[in-house]
Amino acid sequence: MVIYLDLVFLINFLGDYLCLWLSSTVYRRISAGRRILSAFLGGIYGVAAVMPHMSFLTSIACKLLGAAILAAVAYFPTRGKEILRAAGAFVMSAMLLCGGCEFAQSNLGLCRMLLTVFGTACLLVCGLSLIKSRIYSRYLPCELCFCGKKLCINGFYDSGNRLTWGEDGIGVIIADERILKKLISPEITASAMTEWVENQRLTTVSFGGAAGGVMRGIILDYAKIHGRRYDGIILAISENKLADSLVLHSTMI
């Protein structure tokens, strides 16, 4: 049997790119450059797997490890748990496309097979995007960075949060101690932030309403909300536990 390595690479590259596209839609956004790089590595893996002396790469363990590596490349830098979740989303995306691939391969030629797989991926992206927008429209993927340390978490979009800081009216993100402990140290508390945070990175945020007052806050390096970056944003810390540990500003959508 003759195996054309260029076709093997192309099919694996396109398949992995489509799976990453689905993962970017249903899990957390991946830039186009990261998708291409990760899919390129997936294409190389596919070529290596058809080599006679490297058939062990077709085992389930190697495939799962490969999915984890592709997810790590797509979402780097991030924590181990996030990589495992992303790998799970990638594997589920691959399983969704697998049925269409098998059907197309047995009934159609190569060009029609690729078009069928691409069309299937488009339909899945549209359908899953619709489901996600209806169920999770109020939760957005966030990346918080403070003193170089990053935290990836979903934030709750609250149209009622109009809290601002400074003369420029910078939107304020509200969090409770759970975010503070993940971002800085498990031992930090909202009432004793001065022991862990330099004074120039601390601030106060006034809020009005029936129970007006002041919250202490920290100045983040930046916050990425659904791919959009906000530099020097304020993270106000509530000493009371919130229903959602991270509440976004009304303009962050």
C-alpha positions as CSV (number, residue, x, y, z in Angstrom):
1,M,0.0,0.0,0.0
2,V,1.3,3.5,-1.0
3,I,1.0,6.2,1.7
4,Y,1.3,9.8,0.6
5,L,2.8,11.7,3.5
6,D,1.7,15.1,2.2
7,L,-1.9,14.0,2.2
8,V,-1.5,12.4,5.7
9,F,-0.1,15.7,6.9
10,L,-2.8,17.8,5.2
11,I,-5.7,15.6,6.6
12,N,-4.3,15.6,10.1
13,F,-3.5,19.4,10.0
14,L,-7.0,20.2,8.8
15,G,-8.6,17.8,11.3
16,D,-6.7,19.2,14.3
17,Y,-7.3,22.8,13.2
18,L,-11.1,22.1,13.0
19,C,-11.0,20.4,16.5
20,L,-9.1,23.4,17.9
21,W,-11.6,25.7,16.2
22,L,-14.4,23.8,18.0
23,S,-12.5,23.9,21.3
24,S,-12.0,27.7,20.9
25,T,-15.8,28.1,20.5
26,V,-17.0,25.9,23.3
27,Y,-14.3,26.2,25.9
28,R,-11.9,29.2,25.7
29,R,-10.7,31.3,22.8
30,I,-7.6,30.3,21.0
31,S,-5.9,32.8,18.6
32,A,-5.6,31.9,14.9
33,G,-1.8,31.7,15.2
34,R,-1.9,29.3,18.1
35,R,-4.4,27.1,16.3
36,I,-2.2,27.0,13.2
37,L,0.9,26.1,15.3
38,S,-0.8,23.5,17.3
39,A,-2.5,22.0,14.2
40,F,1.0,21.9,12.5
41,L,2.4,19.9,15.3
42,G,-0.7,17.6,15.0
43,G,0.1,17.1,11.3
44,I,3.7,16.1,12.2
45,Y,2.3,13.7,14.8
46,G,0.0,12.1,12.1
47,V,2.9,11.7,9.7
48,A,5.0,10.1,12.4
49,A,2.2,7.7,13.4
50,V,2.1,6.1,9.9
51,M,5.8,5.3,10.0
52,P,6.3,1.5,10.4
53,H,8.8,1.8,13.3
54,M,6.6,4.4,15.1
55,S,3.3,2.5,15.1
56,F,3.1,2.8,19.0
57,L,2.0,6.4,18.5
58,T,-1.4,5.1,17.5
59,S,-2.1,3.8,21.0
60,I,-4.8,5.4,23.1
61,A,-2.2,6.6,25.7
62,C,-0.1,8.3,23.0
63,K,-3.2,9.9,21.5
64,L,-4.3,11.3,24.8
65,L,-0.8,12.6,25.5
66,G,-0.7,14.2,22.1
67,A,-4.1,15.9,22.8
68,A,-2.6,17.3,26.0
69,I,0.5,18.6,24.2
70,L,-1.6,20.3,21.5
71,A,-3.8,21.8,24.2
72,A,-0.8,23.0,26.1
73,V,0.6,24.7,22.9
74,A,-2.8,26.3,22.2
75,Y,-3.3,27.7,25.7
76,F,0.2,28.3,27.0
77,P,0.9,29.7,29.6
78,T,-1.8,28.2,31.8
79,R,-2.2,25.8,34.7
80,G,-2.2,22.0,34.5
81,K,-5.9,21.7,35.3
82,E,-6.7,24.1,32.5
83,I,-4.5,22.1,30.1
84,L,-6.4,18.9,31.0
85,R,-9.8,20.6,30.5
86,A,-8.7,22.0,27.2
87,A,-7.4,18.5,26.2
88,G,-10.8,17.1,27.1
89,A,-12.6,19.7,24.9
90,F,-10.2,18.9,22.1
91,V,-10.8,15.1,22.4
92,M,-14.6,15.6,22.5
93,S,-14.3,17.8,19.4
94,A,-12.4,15.1,17.7
95,M,-15.0,12.5,18.6
96,L,-17.7,14.8,17.1
97,L,-15.9,15.0,13.8
98,C,-14.9,11.3,13.8
99,G,-18.3,10.1,12.7
100,G,-18.5,12.5,9.8
101,C,-14.9,11.6,8.7
102,E,-15.7,7.8,8.7
103,F,-18.9,8.3,6.7
104,A,-17.2,10.6,4.2
105,Q,-14.2,8.3,3.7
106,S,-16.3,5.3,2.9
107,N,-18.6,7.1,0.5
108,L,-16.8,10.0,-1.0
109,G,-13.5,11.0,-2.6
110,L,-10.7,12.9,-0.9
111,C,-11.8,16.4,-1.9
112,R,-15.5,15.8,-1.1
113,M,-14.4,14.2,2.2
114,L,-12.5,17.3,3.2
115,L,-15.4,19.5,2.2
116,T,-17.8,17.3,4.1
117,V,-15.7,17.4,7.3
118,F,-15.3,21.2,7.0
119,G,-19.0,21.6,6.5
120,T,-19.7,19.4,9.5
121,A,-17.3,21.4,11.6
122,C,-19.0,24.7,10.5
123,L,-22.4,23.3,11.5
124,L,-21.1,22.1,14.9
125,V,-19.5,25.5,15.6
126,C,-22.7,27.3,14.7
127,G,-24.9,24.9,16.8
128,L,-22.6,24.9,19.8
129,S,-22.1,28.7,19.7
130,L,-25.9,29.1,19.8
131,I,-26.2,26.7,22.8
132,K,-23.3,28.4,24.5
133,S,-24.6,31.9,23.9
134,R,-28.0,31.0,25.5
135,I,-26.7,29.1,28.5
136,Y,-23.3,30.7,29.3
137,S,-23.8,34.2,27.8
138,R,-23.2,35.8,31.1
139,Y,-19.9,34.0,31.8
140,L,-16.8,35.1,29.9
141,P,-13.3,33.7,30.0
142,C,-10.9,35.9,31.8
143,E,-7.1,36.1,32.4
144,L,-6.0,38.2,35.4
145,C,-2.3,39.1,35.7
146,F,-0.8,40.6,38.9
147,C,3.0,41.0,39.3
148,G,3.5,38.5,36.5
149,K,1.3,35.8,38.0
150,K,-1.6,34.8,35.8
151,L,-5.0,33.3,36.7
152,C,-7.4,32.0,34.1
153,I,-11.1,31.8,35.3
154,N,-14.6,32.5,34.1
155,G,-16.0,35.9,35.2
156,F,-19.7,36.7,35.6
157,Y,-20.8,39.6,33.4
158,D,-23.1,41.9,35.4
159,S,-24.8,44.8,33.5
160,G,-25.5,46.4,36.9
161,N,-21.9,46.7,37.9
162,R,-21.1,50.3,37.0
163,L,-18.4,50.8,39.6
164,T,-15.5,53.0,38.3
165,W,-12.2,54.3,39.6
166,G,-10.2,57.5,39.0
167,E,-10.9,60.6,37.0
168,D,-10.9,58.5,33.7
169,G,-13.7,56.4,35.0
170,I,-11.9,53.0,34.7
171,G,-14.3,50.1,35.0
172,V,-13.7,48.0,38.2
173,I,-13.8,44.2,38.5
174,I,-15.2,42.9,41.8
175,A,-13.9,39.7,43.4
176,D,-13.9,38.1,46.8
177,E,-11.1,36.4,48.8
178,R,-11.2,33.2,46.6
179,I,-9.7,35.1,43.7
180,L,-7.2,36.9,45.9
181,K,-5.9,33.6,47.3
182,K,-5.6,32.0,43.8
183,L,-3.9,35.1,42.4
184,I,-1.5,36.0,45.2
185,S,-1.3,33.5,48.1
186,P,-3.5,31.0,49.9
187,E,-2.8,32.8,53.1
188,I,-3.8,36.3,52.1
189,T,-7.0,37.9,53.4
190,A,-9.0,40.9,52.2
191,S,-8.4,42.7,55.5
192,A,-4.6,42.2,55.5
193,M,-3.5,42.8,51.9
194,T,-0.8,45.2,52.9
195,E,1.3,42.2,54.2
196,W,1.4,40.8,50.6
197,V,0.9,43.7,48.3
198,E,3.1,46.8,47.8
199,N,1.4,50.1,48.7
200,Q,1.7,51.5,45.2
201,R,-0.3,48.5,43.9
202,L,-3.1,49.1,46.5
203,T,-6.0,51.5,46.2
204,T,-9.5,52.1,47.5
205,V,-12.8,52.1,45.5
206,S,-15.8,54.0,46.8
207,F,-19.3,52.7,46.0
208,G,-22.7,54.2,46.6
209,G,-26.2,52.9,47.1
210,A,-28.1,52.1,50.2
211,A,-25.0,50.4,51.7
212,G,-22.4,52.7,50.4
213,G,-18.8,52.4,51.5
214,V,-15.2,51.7,50.4
215,M,-13.6,48.6,49.1
216,R,-9.9,47.9,49.0
217,G,-8.5,46.9,45.7
218,I,-5.3,46.0,43.8
219,I,-4.0,47.4,40.5
220,L,-3.6,44.5,38.1
221,D,-0.9,44.3,35.4
222,Y,-3.8,43.6,33.0
223,A,-7.0,41.7,32.6
224,K,-8.1,39.9,29.4
225,I,-11.8,39.6,29.1
226,H,-12.9,37.3,26.2
227,G,-9.7,38.1,24.4
228,R,-9.9,41.9,25.0
229,R,-7.1,43.3,27.1
230,Y,-7.5,46.0,29.8
231,D,-4.2,47.4,31.2
232,G,-4.0,48.8,34.8
233,I,-7.5,47.6,35.6
234,I,-8.7,47.6,39.3
235,L,-9.7,44.5,41.1
236,A,-11.8,45.5,44.1
237,I,-12.0,42.9,46.9
238,S,-15.2,42.2,48.8
239,E,-14.7,40.9,52.3
240,N,-18.0,39.1,51.9
241,K,-18.3,36.0,49.9
242,L,-20.0,36.7,46.5
243,A,-22.3,34.3,44.6
244,D,-19.8,34.5,41.8
245,S,-16.2,34.9,42.8
246,L,-15.5,37.3,39.9
247,V,-17.9,40.0,38.7
248,L,-17.1,41.9,35.6
249,H,-17.9,45.6,34.8
250,S,-20.9,46.4,32.6
251,T,-18.7,47.6,29.8
252,M,-16.6,44.4,29.6
253,I,-18.5,42.5,26.9
